Amino acid sequence: MKIVVLAKVQQYLESLKAILFEKEYFSFEDQAQNYVDELFEDIITNLPTQPKKPAPPYFDKYGKSMYYAVFKKNRNTSWYVFFKISRKNKEEIFKIRYIANNHIVARYL
């Protein structure tokens, strides 16, 4: 099994660290960085074992026939990871194409 993260997703996660601090979701920069790093590690480690659902057509702009999995970080925020699954030489490949939280995408699910 292999996890591939699109460059756009990696860039978003890097910018998320600054956004969370600047919007005062965290009091210290290192707290925001740790939050995003832990989220990323959780996704990379657990995506293959998370329950997945077919992504609604709204998300086709990020890729057709995707799935999504939910990663709950606290009682207010869940992160939705949108991905495609393929196989190459019998290896399952999870390609992460988009990530957003419930505050942004919940109305489309």
C-alpha positions in Angstrom: 0.0 0.0 0.0 1.2 3.5 -0.9 -0.1 7.0 -0.1 0.5 9.8 -2.6 -0.3 13.4 -1.7 -0.8 15.9 -4.5 1.5 18.9 -4.3 -1.6 21.2 -4.0 -2.7 19.3 -0.9 0.8 19.5 0.6 0.9 23.3 -0.1 -2.5 23.7 1.5 -1.4 21.9 4.6 1.7 24.1 4.9 -0.4 27.3 4.5 -2.9 25.9 7.0 -0.3 26.1 9.8 -0.1 29.9 9.3 -3.8 30.4 8.8 -4.7 28.6 12.0 -2.3 30.8 13.9 -3.2 34.1 12.2 -6.9 33.5 12.7 -6.2 32.8 16.4 -7.4 29.2 16.5 -4.1 28.6 18.3 -2.2 31.0 20.6 1.2 29.8 19.5 2.6 29.0 16.1 4.1 25.7 17.3 0.6 24.6 18.4 -0.8 25.2 14.9 2.2 23.4 13.4 1.7 20.4 15.7 -2.0 20.3 14.9 -1.4 20.1 11.2 1.6 17.7 11.5 -0.5 15.4 13.7 -3.4 15.6 11.2 -1.1 14.7 8.3 0.4 11.8 10.3 -3.0 10.5 11.2 -4.1 10.6 7.5 -0.9 8.9 6.2 -1.1 6.2 8.9 -4.8 5.5 9.0 -6.3 6.3 5.6 -6.3 2.8 4.3 -8.2 1.5 7.4 -10.7 4.4 7.6 -14.3 3.8 6.4 -14.7 5.4 3.0 -17.7 6.7 1.2 -18.1 7.7 -2.5 -17.6 11.5 -2.9 -20.7 13.4 -4.1 -20.6 14.8 -7.6 -19.8 18.3 -6.2 -16.2 17.1 -5.6 -15.7 15.9 -9.2 -13.8 19.1 -9.8 -10.9 17.5 -7.8 -11.2 14.2 -9.6 -13.8 11.8 -10.8 -15.0 8.7 -8.9 -13.3 9.7 -5.7 -13.9 8.5 -2.1 -13.6 10.4 1.1 -12.8 9.5 4.7 -13.4 11.5 7.9 -10.7 12.3 10.5 -12.2 13.9 13.6 -9.7 16.1 15.4 -11.9 17.5 18.1 -15.6 17.9 19.0 -16.0 20.9 16.5 -13.8 19.9 13.6 -13.6 16.9 11.3 -11.4 16.8 8.3 -12.5 15.2 5.0 -9.8 13.6 2.9 -10.8 13.0 -0.8 -8.9 10.4 -2.7 -8.7 7.9 -5.5 -7.7 4.3 -5.2 -5.7 2.5 -7.9 -3.5 -0.5 -8.3 -0.1 -0.9 -9.8 1.7 -4.2 -9.7 -0.8 -5.5 -7.1 0.0 -2.5 -4.9 -2.9 -0.4 -3.7 -2.3 3.3 -4.2 -4.3 6.0 -2.3 -3.9 9.4 -4.1 -5.0 12.3 -1.9 -6.5 15.0 -4.1 -8.3 17.4 -1.7 -8.6 18.0 2.0 -11.1 20.3 3.8 -12.9 20.5 7.1 -16.5 20.3 8.0 -16.8 24.1 8.3 -16.1 24.3 4.5 -17.6 21.2 2.9 -20.2 19.7 5.2 -23.1 21.2 3.3 -22.0 19.4 0.1 -21.9 15.9 1.7 
